[in-house]
């Protein structure tokens, strides 16, 4: 479920999405972040379980995610803890046995 190793930012590397740069070097085609980036994690979870919520939280922590968008949650009963993810507030959800979706936003620095 995690991205390939070559696409994962190591903790000790500078994160271009979190650091604002003041100038771009002449002739550079590199990414230039002019301010903090909004990081969105979108997943088709094919059924939401406690184990999957734990993996989603680990990915969100590793990549400093601000918003989590889940589809295909397969949740049809309105149970309090089915969408809960530590460090995130549930903003919106739609119940459906085959489909379903949920949107969460970070509520603290994780």
N, C-alpha and C positions, 0 to 999 in steps of 0.2 A: 504494500500500500504506500510505501514511501518512495519518493522520486529517486532516480539513479544517483549514485554517490557523487558523480561529477557535477550534479546540479544542486547539491546541498551546500549551503554556506557554512563554513566552519565557524565556531564561536569566536575564534581569535582573528578572523578576517574582518575588514571593515565592511559594513553593510551599506551599500549605496542607497537603499531605500530609507534608511534611518538618519542619514547625514546629509545636510544641505551643503552644496558646493557653491562657492562664490564666483568661480570663473572656470571656463573650459579652455584647455590648452589648444592652441592653434592647430588645425588639421586633424584633430582627434575625432574619431567616430565612436568613441566609447559612450556608454550610458552616462548621462548627466542628471543627477537628482537635484532638483531645485528646492526641494523641501521634503518633509517626511512622506513616505508612501503609505497608502492604504493597502493593507494586505488582506486579500480575500481567499479563503479556502473553500472550494466548491467540490463536493463529492457526491457520486451516486453510490449510496451505501448498501443498496439491495437488502434492506432490512436493518433496523437499528437495534443493537443489543448493548448491554453494559460493556462487553469486551470491545466492541467497536467504538463506543464513546470514549473509552480509555485511550485507544489508539489515536482517535481524532484529537483528543486533548494533548497527547504527546507531540503530534505533528504541529498543532497550533502553537505549542510552547517553543518547539525547536525553530519555527519560522516566524515567530512574533506576529501571529495572525490577529487581525482586528475583527474580522467578520467571518462567520462560518455559515455556508449555505449547503444544506443537505437535501437531496432528492431521493425518491424511492425509499422512504423510511419504513413503509409497510406497517405503520402504527394506526390501528383503527379505534382503540379504546383511549379515552381521555384520562390517562393516568399521570399523576403529578410528576414522577421522576423519569418518565420515558425519554424526555428530550434534554435532561439536565447534563450540563458539561461544566466542570469546575472552572471558575474564572470567567464564565460567559453567562449573559442574560438571554433568555428566550424572548425574542422580539415577536415572532409570528410563526404559526404552524398550521398545516392543513392535514386533517386525519383522512386516511384512506387505506383499505386493506392491501391494495396492490401498488398504490402510488404513494402519495403523501410527501410533504416537504416541511422543512424547518429552517428558520433563520435566527442565528444567535450573534450577539455583539459582545465584545470583550468588556468586562465590567471592572477590571483591574489589570495592573501590569503583571503578566504571567511569566 
